[in-house]
């Protein structure tokens, strides 16, 4: 056997080992559940929505949409930075502190802030820009902040989806440890 064939065999064996032992990079939608082993979280998805796993936007896990009323929900994940350097959106495991920092970033970016609930386990911010009405919940899961962001064309459309939004937010949980 030539040294070239041996090298190819070693590379193939190494790639096979990486594929078998590597942590999955994608998530799965199973029925009405979304599970991401990469980020260690799960969520229960609402029925009757178009659901798309995102592959084009960094750290966007899911897009959910409806046509009546015209509403969209994005589920994103951001790492918690180890320190609060300039530009770090999330550098604190306290959900209220993370919401306060996000609120400051949104205000400086020109968003019109509305009601907020920052003192709960899952703080929620409401804001508008142009004609878009947004509701943004923050959930800390492990070393990440999960954002659930609802965007609607009117305050009435956003209000009509309050129950669905709240259920989705409350369903975001860490994965149970593997046995």
BALOBA-1460 file (C-alpha; in Angstrom, 3 decimals):
// residues 179
<rec num="1" residu="x" x="0.000" y="0.000" z="0.000"/>
<rec num="2" residu="x" x="1.380" y="3.409" z="-0.918"/>
<rec num="3" residu="x" x="1.771" y="6.194" z="1.598"/>
<rec num="4" residu="x" x="-0.803" y="8.215" z="-0.368"/>
<rec num="5" residu="x" x="-3.466" y="5.510" z="0.143"/>
<rec num="6" residu="x" x="-2.626" y="5.277" z="3.830"/>
<rec num="7" residu="x" x="-2.998" y="9.063" z="4.184"/>
<rec num="8" residu="x" x="-6.389" y="8.995" z="2.399"/>
<rec num="9" residu="x" x="-7.510" y="6.134" z="4.682"/>
<rec num="10" residu="x" x="-6.491" y="8.069" z="7.810"/>
<rec num="11" residu="x" x="-8.318" y="11.204" z="6.613"/>
<rec num="12" residu="x" x="-11.497" y="9.218" z="5.823"/>
<rec num="13" residu="x" x="-11.354" y="7.503" z="9.240"/>
<rec num="14" residu="x" x="-10.843" y="10.849" z="10.985"/>
<rec num="15" residu="x" x="-13.810" y="12.401" z="9.138"/>
<rec num="16" residu="x" x="-15.992" y="9.414" z="10.019"/>
<rec num="17" residu="x" x="-15.037" y="9.769" z="13.693"/>
<rec num="18" residu="x" x="-15.836" y="13.487" z="13.652"/>
<rec num="19" residu="x" x="-19.222" y="12.802" z="12.038"/>
<rec num="20" residu="x" x="-20.107" y="10.167" z="14.623"/>
<rec num="21" residu="x" x="-18.968" y="12.090" z="17.706"/>
<rec num="22" residu="x" x="-19.742" y="15.689" z="16.678"/>
<rec num="23" residu="x" x="-22.596" y="17.480" z="18.354"/>
<rec num="24" residu="x" x="-25.465" y="18.065" z="15.885"/>
<rec num="25" residu="x" x="-25.374" y="21.547" z="14.379"/>
<rec num="26" residu="x" x="-28.999" y="21.699" z="13.388"/>
<rec num="27" residu="x" x="-32.252" y="21.431" z="15.233"/>
<rec num="28" residu="x" x="-35.298" y="19.340" z="14.626"/>
<rec num="29" residu="x" x="-38.988" y="20.019" z="14.343"/>
<rec num="30" residu="x" x="-40.918" y="16.989" z="15.554"/>
<rec num="31" residu="x" x="-44.667" y="17.457" z="15.416"/>
<rec num="32" residu="x" x="-45.369" y="20.525" z="17.498"/>
<rec num="33" residu="x" x="-41.935" y="20.588" z="19.184"/>
<rec num="34" residu="x" x="-38.737" y="22.342" z="18.230"/>
<rec num="35" residu="x" x="-35.551" y="20.888" z="19.706"/>
<rec num="36" residu="x" x="-32.057" y="22.351" z="19.372"/>
<rec num="37" residu="x" x="-29.337" y="20.203" z="20.871"/>
<rec num="38" residu="x" x="-26.775" y="22.779" z="19.723"/>
<rec num="39" residu="x" x="-28.261" y="25.425" z="22.025"/>
<rec num="40" residu="x" x="-29.782" y="23.024" z="24.565"/>
<rec num="41" residu="x" x="-33.369" y="24.207" z="24.251"/>
<rec num="42" residu="x" x="-36.825" y="23.115" z="23.293"/>
<rec num="43" residu="x" x="-40.080" y="24.926" z="22.525"/>
<rec num="44" residu="x" x="-43.666" y="23.978" z="21.761"/>
<rec num="45" residu="x" x="-44.750" y="25.446" z="18.430"/>
<rec num="46" residu="x" x="-48.212" y="26.921" z="17.849"/>
<rec num="47" residu="x" x="-50.563" y="25.070" z="15.506"/>
<rec num="48" residu="x" x="-51.732" y="26.612" z="12.262"/>
<rec num="49" residu="x" x="-48.540" y="28.592" z="11.567"/>
<rec num="50" residu="x" x="-46.066" y="28.242" z="8.697"/>
<rec num="51" residu="x" x="-42.810" y="27.268" z="10.366"/>
<rec num="52" residu="x" x="-39.402" y="27.551" z="8.734"/>
<rec num="53" residu="x" x="-36.062" y="26.657" z="10.249"/>
<rec num="54" residu="x" x="-33.635" y="29.424" z="9.429"/>
<rec num="55" residu="x" x="-30.402" y="28.684" z="7.700"/>
<rec num="56" residu="x" x="-29.662" y="32.055" z="6.161"/>
<rec num="57" residu="x" x="-29.532" y="34.354" z="9.159"/>
<rec num="58" residu="x" x="-26.955" y="33.849" z="11.884"/>
<rec num="59" residu="x" x="-28.473" y="32.870" z="15.204"/>
<rec num="60" residu="x" x="-32.062" y="32.912" z="13.893"/>
<rec num="61" residu="x" x="-33.519" y="29.528" z="14.726"/>
<rec num="62" residu="x" x="-37.089" y="29.759" z="13.442"/>
<rec num="63" residu="x" x="-39.487" y="31.920" z="11.481"/>
<rec num="64" residu="x" x="-43.215" y="31.493" z="12.106"/>
<rec num="65" residu="x" x="-45.829" y="33.291" z="10.036"/>
<rec num="66" residu="x" x="-49.559" y="33.697" z="9.514"/>
<rec num="67" residu="x" x="-51.432" y="35.527" z="6.842"/>
<rec num="68" residu="x" x="-54.622" y="36.396" z="8.800"/>
<rec num="69" residu="x" x="-53.806" y="38.441" z="10.718"/>
<rec num="70" residu="x" x="-50.472" y="39.104" z="9.029"/>
<rec num="71" residu="x" x="-48.057" y="38.328" z="11.852"/>
<rec num="72" residu="x" x="-44.510" y="36.965" z="11.961"/>
<rec num="73" residu="x" x="-42.485" y="35.553" z="14.843"/>
<rec num="74" residu="x" x="-38.720" y="35.097" z="14.870"/>
<rec num="75" residu="x" x="-36.918" y="32.966" z="17.438"/>
<rec num="76" residu="x" x="-33.262" y="33.921" z="17.786"/>
<rec num="77" residu="x" x="-30.393" y="32.994" z="20.078"/>
<rec num="78" residu="x" x="-27.430" y="35.117" z="21.170"/>
<rec num="79" residu="x" x="-24.476" y="34.143" z="23.345"/>
<rec num="80" residu="x" x="-24.032" y="35.827" z="26.701"/>
<rec num="81" residu="x" x="-20.724" y="37.694" z="26.480"/>
<rec num="82" residu="x" x="-18.258" y="37.009" z="29.314"/>
<rec num="83" residu="x" x="-17.864" y="40.735" z="29.967"/>
<rec num="84" residu="x" x="-19.724" y="43.901" z="29.090"/>
<rec num="85" residu="x" x="-17.485" y="45.353" z="26.406"/>
<rec num="86" residu="x" x="-18.837" y="48.034" z="24.127"/>
<rec num="87" residu="x" x="-21.262" y="46.551" z="21.650"/>
<rec num="88" residu="x" x="-22.179" y="43.452" z="23.703"/>
<rec num="89" residu="x" x="-25.965" y="43.253" z="23.787"/>
<rec num="90" residu="x" x="-26.174" y="40.486" z="26.349"/>
<rec num="91" residu="x" x="-23.532" y="40.162" z="29.052"/>
<rec num="92" residu="x" x="-25.679" y="39.324" z="32.034"/>
<rec num="93" residu="x" x="-27.597" y="36.175" z="32.976"/>
<rec num="94" residu="x" x="-30.258" y="38.254" z="34.713"/>
<rec num="95" residu="x" x="-33.196" y="38.521" z="32.262"/>
<rec num="96" residu="x" x="-34.233" y="41.957" z="33.603"/>
<rec num="97" residu="x" x="-30.731" y="43.375" z="33.125"/>
<rec num="98" residu="x" x="-30.602" y="41.887" z="29.604"/>
<rec num="99" residu="x" x="-33.961" y="43.517" z="28.794"/>
<rec num="100" residu="x" x="-32.768" y="46.853" z="30.142"/>
<rec num="101" residu="x" x="-29.630" y="46.737" z="27.988"/>
<rec num="102" residu="x" x="-31.678" y="45.763" z="24.926"/>
<rec num="103" residu="x" x="-34.129" y="48.587" z="25.616"/>
<rec num="104" residu="x" x="-31.229" y="51.069" z="25.602"/>
<rec num="105" residu="x" x="-29.907" y="49.703" z="22.291"/>
<rec num="106" residu="x" x="-33.369" y="49.881" z="20.708"/>
<rec num="107" residu="x" x="-33.962" y="53.453" z="21.880"/>
<rec num="108" residu="x" x="-30.600" y="54.604" z="20.528"/>
<rec num="109" residu="x" x="-31.422" y="52.917" z="17.209"/>
<rec num="110" residu="x" x="-34.603" y="54.995" z="16.866"/>
<rec num="111" residu="x" x="-37.282" y="52.533" z="17.938"/>
<rec num="112" residu="x" x="-40.291" y="54.035" z="19.735"/>
<rec num="113" residu="x" x="-40.583" y="52.183" z="23.025"/>
<rec num="114" residu="x" x="-43.942" y="51.150" z="24.427"/>
<rec num="115" residu="x" x="-44.906" y="49.053" z="27.417"/>
<rec num="116" residu="x" x="-42.363" y="46.768" z="29.014"/>
<rec num="117" residu="x" x="-42.339" y="44.137" z="31.715"/>
<rec num="118" residu="x" x="-38.751" y="43.794" z="32.909"/>
<rec num="119" residu="x" x="-39.265" y="42.387" z="36.392"/>
<rec num="120" residu="x" x="-40.318" y="38.856" z="35.473"/>
<rec num="121" residu="x" x="-38.475" y="35.657" z="34.564"/>
<rec num="122" residu="x" x="-39.309" y="36.418" z="30.935"/>
<rec num="123" residu="x" x="-39.200" y="40.194" z="30.449"/>
<rec num="124" residu="x" x="-41.083" y="41.596" z="27.473"/>
<rec num="125" residu="x" x="-40.540" y="44.828" z="25.548"/>
<rec num="126" residu="x" x="-42.955" y="46.436" z="23.107"/>
<rec num="127" residu="x" x="-41.751" y="48.854" z="20.463"/>
<rec num="128" residu="x" x="-42.511" y="50.233" z="17.017"/>
<rec num="129" residu="x" x="-40.546" y="51.392" z="14.053"/>
<rec num="130" residu="x" x="-42.381" y="52.755" z="11.064"/>
<rec num="131" residu="x" x="-45.599" y="50.756" z="10.752"/>
<rec num="132" residu="x" x="-44.256" y="47.605" z="12.426"/>
<rec num="133" residu="x" x="-45.456" y="46.794" z="15.941"/>
<rec num="134" residu="x" x="-43.151" y="44.448" z="17.834"/>
<rec num="135" residu="x" x="-43.275" y="42.459" z="21.053"/>
<rec num="136" residu="x" x="-39.945" y="40.997" z="22.229"/>
<rec num="137" residu="x" x="-39.528" y="38.442" z="25.017"/>
<rec num="138" residu="x" x="-36.174" y="37.481" z="26.515"/>
<rec num="139" residu="x" x="-35.465" y="34.036" z="27.948"/>
<rec num="140" residu="x" x="-32.095" y="32.994" z="29.404"/>
<rec num="141" residu="x" x="-31.257" y="29.358" z="28.588"/>
<rec num="142" residu="x" x="-27.809" y="28.238" z="29.712"/>
<rec num="143" residu="x" x="-25.147" y="30.497" z="28.178"/>
<rec num="144" residu="x" x="-27.567" y="32.037" z="25.675"/>
<rec num="145" residu="x" x="-30.372" y="34.557" z="25.470"/>
<rec num="146" residu="x" x="-33.324" y="33.386" z="23.399"/>
<rec num="147" residu="x" x="-35.421" y="36.169" z="21.887"/>
<rec num="148" residu="x" x="-38.968" y="35.582" z="20.711"/>
<rec num="149" residu="x" x="-40.008" y="38.548" z="18.577"/>
<rec num="150" residu="x" x="-43.523" y="39.052" z="17.244"/>
<rec num="151" residu="x" x="-43.986" y="41.558" z="14.409"/>
<rec num="152" residu="x" x="-47.429" y="42.738" z="13.318"/>
<rec num="153" residu="x" x="-48.814" y="45.396" z="10.998"/>
<rec num="154" residu="x" x="-51.051" y="46.929" z="13.671"/>
<rec num="155" residu="x" x="-51.421" y="47.037" z="17.438"/>
<rec num="156" residu="x" x="-54.724" y="45.132" z="17.062"/>
<rec num="157" residu="x" x="-52.999" y="42.310" z="15.146"/>
<rec num="158" residu="x" x="-50.282" y="42.113" z="17.798"/>
<rec num="159" residu="x" x="-52.907" y="42.048" z="20.561"/>
<rec num="160" residu="x" x="-54.815" y="39.268" z="18.780"/>
<rec num="161" residu="x" x="-51.711" y="37.071" z="19.036"/>
<rec num="162" residu="x" x="-50.949" y="37.751" z="22.726"/>
<rec num="163" residu="x" x="-52.072" y="34.329" z="23.938"/>
<rec num="164" residu="x" x="-50.145" y="32.444" z="21.223"/>
<rec num="165" residu="x" x="-47.046" y="34.575" z="21.819"/>
<rec num="166" residu="x" x="-47.188" y="34.054" z="25.585"/>
<rec num="167" residu="x" x="-47.602" y="30.277" z="25.206"/>
<rec num="168" residu="x" x="-44.614" y="30.076" z="22.855"/>
<rec num="169" residu="x" x="-42.470" y="32.179" z="25.198"/>
<rec num="170" residu="x" x="-43.410" y="30.090" z="28.242"/>
<rec num="171" residu="x" x="-42.671" y="26.853" z="26.371"/>
<rec num="172" residu="x" x="-38.992" y="27.736" z="25.711"/>
<rec num="173" residu="x" x="-37.042" y="25.549" z="28.138"/>
<rec num="174" residu="x" x="-33.633" y="23.960" z="28.523"/>
<rec num="175" residu="x" x="-33.383" y="20.406" z="27.240"/>
<rec num="176" residu="x" x="-33.514" y="17.733" z="29.878"/>
<rec num="177" residu="x" x="-30.060" y="16.150" z="30.408"/>
<rec num="178" residu="x" x="-29.496" y="12.950" z="28.446"/>
<rec num="179" residu="x" x="-29.658" y="9.793" z="30.588"/>
